[in-house]
């Protein structure tokens, strides 16, 4: 092994990797940079956004929270800067107890549509599909800004999805409804909606009691009330 020691020089420029981006609301991206010249010393850097209603920075991670345009700027310890322009595509918002119809195309085997959802109250919410028009299997993905929370395909023989999850009031969630199975024809569609589950309708479990639960082939959650 041959080791060569080279004295590092000061960085002369900083560049955000990847350049300008166009992204969907509800996604996130880590910000990486390149310092030049090649043999310069490493420097830490900070990130900032020109509009936090569009892009919110979490240290070096950009959270795309709203539709519009913003500029992300990085600044090194020695004061070097670089910026990129970000265009965030706005997602339509869905509301409780409202029916939405999602139409699919044959060209991409159905595809999917993303929505945002902000619950007014904390509690268990149900995402379900119905009125399938076409021969395919719909599915739903629920996530927040950082990770996928739940995924559900069909709920039994009717090919509808049914997914429950506990959500926090005022927090933004992202719902992707799609179809990835079968061979949809032009104009195929599915209706879906979000409802809040009344806690009084949930079964009550008591200390030490056994509960038999049947989990459907969509892997759905089952919720119970428990008062210690």
Residue, then its C-alpha position, 0 to 999 in steps of 0.5 A: x500500500x502506498x500512502x501519499x499525503x497531500x495538503x488540502x486547499x480551501x474550497x472555491x465553490x459549492x454545487x448542489x448535486x442534481x440541479x433544478x427539480x420538479x417534484x410532487x407534493x408529499x415527497x422529500x429529497x436529501x440535499x447533497x453537494x460537491x465542493x471544488x476543486x477536487x483536493x479541497x478540504x471538506x466543509x459542512x453546509x446548511x440549507x434554507x428555503x425561500x418559501x417554507x409553505x412550498x419547501x420546508x427544510x429538515x436539516x439537509x432534507x427538503x420536504x415538499x409540503x405545498x404546490x408552487x415554486x421555491x429556491x433551496x440555497x446551501x451555504x458552506x462554513x466558509x460562506x460559499x453558496x449555491x441554489x436550485x429552483x424547485x417546482x412542486x406539483x400541487x396535490x388535490x385534497x380529499x375530504x371526509x365522507x366525500x365520494x371521489x372517482x378515479x379514472x384509469x387508462x389502458x396505456x399504463x395499466x391503470x396508473x395511480x393518483x395522489x391526494x393530500x388529506x388533513x383530518x380535522x379530528x384525531x382518530x381511526x379513519x377508513x379508506x375504502x373503494x367501491x363501484x369498480x368499473x372494469x376488470x382490475x384490482x385497486x389498491x391504496x397507499x397511505x404515507x406521511x412526509x417521511x414514510x409509508x404508513x399502510x398499503x392495502x390491496x383488495x379486501x376479499x372477493x369483491x376486489x375492493x380495498x378497505x384500510x383503517x389507520x389512526x391519524x392525528x388531527x391537523x397533520x397532512x397525510x398523502x393517499x395514493x389510489x391506483x391499480x396495478x393488476x389486471x388489464x384496465x381498458x380506457x375509461x375504467x374507474x373506481x369510486x373511493x372515500x374516507x370516513x371517520x370510524x366512530x370509536x363507539x363502534x369499535x369492539x372493546x377488549x378487556x384485560x386477559x381476554x382472548x380475541x379471535x381476529x380474522x385478517x383478510x388477504x389485504x392485511x388490514x389493521x383491526x382496531x379495538x378499544x381498551x380502557x386500563 
